[in-house]
Amino acid sequence: MYRTHNCGELRKSDIGKQVTLSGWVQKIRDKGFMIWVDMRDRYGISQLIFDEQRTSKDLLNQAKSLGREFVIQIHGEVIERASKNQNIPTGDIEILVKELTILNSSTTPPFTIEDNTDGGEELRMKYRYLDIRREPIKKNLILRHEITQQVRKYLSDNSFIEVETPCLIKSTPEGARDFIVPSRINEGDFYALPQSPQTFKQLLMVAGLDKYFQIVKCFRDEDLRADRQPEFTQIDCEMAFVEQDDVLNTFEGLITDIFKKIKKIDINKFPKITYEQAIEIYGTDKPDIRFGMEFVELNDVCQHKDFNMFNSAELVVGIVVNGGNTFTRKEIDKYIDWIKTPQVGAMGMVYLRCNDDGGFKSSVDKFYDQADLKNIAEKTKANKGDLIMILSGDKNKVRSQLGALRLELAKNLGLRNSEEFAPLWVVDFPLLNWDEEENKFHAMHHPFTSPKPDQIDLLKTSPSSVKANAYDLVINGNEIGGGSIRIHNKSVQEQMFKCLGFTKKESEEQFGFLMNAFKYGSPPHGGIAFGLDRLVAILGGSETIRDFIAFPKNNAGRDVMIDSPSKISKEQLKELKLKQDL
Amino acid sequence: MYRTHNCGELRKSDIGKQVTLSGWVQKIRDKGFMIWVDMRDRYGISQLIFDEQRTSKDLLNQAKSLGREFVIQIHGEVIERASKNQNIPTGDIEILVKELTILNSSTTPPFTIEDNTDGGEELRMKYRYLDIRREPIKKNLILRHEITQQVRKYLSDNSFIEVETPCLIKSTPEGARDFIVPSRINEGDFYALPQSPQTFKQLLMVAGLDKYFQIVKCFRDEDLRADRQPEFTQIDCEMAFVEQDDVLNTFEGLITDIFKKIKKIDINKFPKITYEQAIEIYGTDKPDIRFGMEFVELNDVCQHKDFNMFNSAELVVGIVVNGGNTFTRKEIDKYIDWIKTPQVGAMGMVYLRCNDDGGFKSSVDKFYDQADLKNIAEKTKANKGDLIMILSGDKNKVRSQLGALRLELAKNLGLRNSEEFAPLWVVDFPLLNWDEEENKFHAMHHPFTSPKPDQIDLLKTSPSSVKANAYDLVINGNEIGGGSIRIHNKSVQEQMFKCLGFTKKESEEQFGFLMNAFKYGSPPHGGIAFGLDRLVAILGGSETIRDFIAFPKNNAGRDVMIDSPSKISKEQLKELKLKQDL
């Protein structure tokens, strides 16, 4: 037996016990006549002591031969520490070692195994198995485990069945970003890896399973963006005989339960706002509502005052920075420069200082007198000491620019507390998206998303105004989940395909298989999928999903630890009847 | 809201309640003036009643328009049934329908949605979403869900952490059966799908996670055998600082818990036998021990009696069929014919009847007198009324032939009760396997499997006799799981590579990556992996794993429901810089 206890569990009450422990050498303090070794395993750290008076010379020498990250087994007696360490649970005791076995030596690690390591991202990824020994990463993986366990428990307790759907599926014409997998046995044929189990979960509803979930790997061979992974994990769910509120209530329950059980945080009813409101108030469909700074539309108080930039703008809109009048001119200029950078793309910004004396000072004093400025300030509900920032221009663009500015301000002003959580539902997304280039509608969610029940007739007369029976869960400015009620009625589905510009033949080719299944009694159904990687990261107080994946890939889709993807042999390609055409 | 209750929950105590139910039309009995409809959902069946006296004419007519598998919603009152049905939990009540909404109609299904369907395997697979509506398949999927939930609970409660390992990994030279995945972004490079997370779980032990598990999809592009799937699911586990007994105790605990919680069956300590014993007593390394019929070696009582076939045989070995003396000559001949078929391959069989009068009658009476036969019978411990079947020949072949005969007899005699479960551990497998063709050793498990602790020195002097620190879990004649203690010592690993005939360069190329990780303090570790599909099938009382997979592939690796694998477009191939070379 390698151990009687782990390195995190011995306490004062164990004093006098003979114990065997195994673990890694974390730290050695060698005073010559006395040696302390911090011994680490997943569960904690125990201090070992060797000293001239109580330890044999051989054993002392053996202890001196230890190095960082050596794997050792010790046998000894639990004794009370002379100087206690209140920072660790085992800090009252130490182990007077009587036997020491070196189970394995270790080369010096390429970076320190400490909370704040000296290893850079690249090095940490290459030696991920050492990175995971570090407390912060280990904690993240344990958090991920706890969350998935709790998700499964909650959903199971609520009659959901976890069903594994296949990983080797079929590439579809619209699946341009499918990973494909050549089949050796079915010569010339290919499987595809699922971008999501969408089709299968809808089939499981047709199959009568009623409530389905799965924590499942999905795959997308996408052009790469920061913090995207070619393989990612979803909590995928679907329910039959439900309307939107049934779905929202069920999954609000799930998320509330996770916060309660994992983070010990009670979250009240999630606010629900429409897509339109979100865009109008926050300039984004995934607003971070941990802080206010809501948009105020100012056309009525800003236009027709001889200031052409505002007068010609479709929208004039501002936000109030509480206490922002303390910003120096230099600080304000920095924001102006920032919003003019290509990634934000605003033309300029107007600001208005609300002085402590009740007066106003703006960058457009030439066009607006104190009464005008007071009007604006009153409209925004700004107080003395506040700063108002105003953008103008094309409605869509200016909202997204102001949304970006709002987040930048929040970041700089520390308004985004990573230990605070503000979930909300965004609902009533547009059903269709007009593609200027292709001159046709696209489904904003997917072609099986149902219109809002009372808007089905609008599909024929005014498709662009139809709202979808679709919803997103947003937490702290991140889209954590999204879903919809599906179309289960054949004539609505046909109308939808018509709007999307599919001929009967095209819709048959692309979706015939699922449509065929729907002929045999498809129940009304709907669902949602959550991005597990992101959810765990948010709960872990971070926005870097890589730190919550055991073996992540980098921004180029590469696993630098195992050096993948990589070349394969000609023989392998030949067996698959493939040739490279580089 | 689509329902106030599901179709399985209404009882006598609900009589008088107004309820709304949704579900499928299972069956319609139309007496003209009265119509009963069985309405089904996942949770059960509720009987609806429409009758002339209490139902409006319109509603009655609407009820008459229903067809099998229509999706309906009804509103009505729970009433007591005139003639109760004790076979279903809702059999005391029925619902007098007041409103009926047809949510969806259904085309007539290609087979009946009944426990014993008229649909053949092929048709059921093609319309799997209808097949799953059938109670037996639905039950199997729910059983699978319950087992995976319980596995996760047990392991989590025992400090295991579930960690997701990557699905897009790297092809290895020995990975001839890897599925490969071309990367679009990393031109000319390929990922591979994992045959198992073996490397990653060992890395997690190096990473200090101590106890890991994962319920995980694995992939093998294998030549096809009956009941094999190209994608299959494993319960994959690994532990650090363990010896063989620690692993066996832990997972005996898991399996015992599953039987207890899922099947309500108490299973005592699992027997443990060595590989050698299994082969000698049952002719297989995965013995079905639900019944006896153990082998008895008969060389000493059968040889040197002038019967050349026995005298020239390396092994003469028999089994006793209790009560087998009732077999007719014809029946015995059928077994003789059967064992001579090419898939069994025996040359012939000798039999010995133990008559009720204490005398014996054998097929070799010419060579053996009554005393000789009595000797044989006593050695086998056969009683009056039994039949002894004896095979002879080359040791390895004859054992496997008699093992097959033993199972065939058990099948025909009904000795394999699918509701009885007999798990056992098979241990001490040979470490190495001599490959006659390639004239070298192969690792029987894998190259990181440790020899038994006391046999490490034998690696140098007598590698073929070294036993591995490896173990299999066998239930009812099926290998359910297997694993080993891994080598964590560098010099033992080098010795192992030497035995396998790897040069330093070759072992570096093939395993350098893992070996490199081992340099940084690898703990002693070991693990096991269970085949989930098989485990669930066994617990479900079946040996057909396909019935326990939601969307299985057929024996040609094809999903006939979605018609996959399939051709992909030239554009897709071009983007991947690949050409077909058929």
Interface residues (C-beta under 8 A of the other chain):
Chain A: M1 Y2 R3 N6 S22 W24 R40 D41 R42 Y43 E69 F70 V71 Q73 L103 N104 S105 S106 T107 P109 Y127 R128 Y129 L130 D131 I132 R133 K138 L141 I142 R144 H145 T148 Q149 R152 K153 S156 I161 E162 V163 E164 T165 P166 C167 L168 I169 K170 S171 P173 A176 D178 F179 I180 V181 P182 S183 R184 I185 N186 E187 G188 D189 F190 Y191 A192 L193 T199 F200 L203 L204 V206 A207 G208 L209 D210 K211 K217 F219 D221 D223 L224 P230 E231 T233 F241 V242 E243 D246 H488 N489 F513 A517 F518 K519 Y520 G521 S522 P523 P524 I549 A550 F551 K553 A556 G557 R558 D559 I562 D563 S564 P565 S566 K567 I568 S569 Q572 K574 L576 K577 L578 K579 Q580 D581 L582
Chain B: M1 Y2 R3 N6 S22 W24 R40 D41 R42 Y43 E69 F70 V71 Q73 L103 N104 S105 S106 T107 P109 Y127 R128 Y129 L130 D131 I132 R133 K138 L141 I142 R144 H145 T148 Q149 R152 K153 S156 I161 E162 V163 E164 T165 P166 C167 L168 I169 K170 S171 P173 A176 D178 F179 I180 V181 P182 S183 R184 I185 N186 E187 G188 D189 F190 Y191 A192 L193 T199 F200 L203 L204 V206 A207 G208 L209 D210 K211 K217 F219 D221 D223 L224 P230 E231 T233 F241 V242 E243 D246 H488 N489 F513 A517 F518 K519 Y520 G521 S522 P523 P524 I549 A550 F551 K553 A556 G557 R558 D559 I562 D563 S564 P565 S566 K567 I568 S569 Q572 K574 L576 K577 L578 K579 Q580 D581 L582
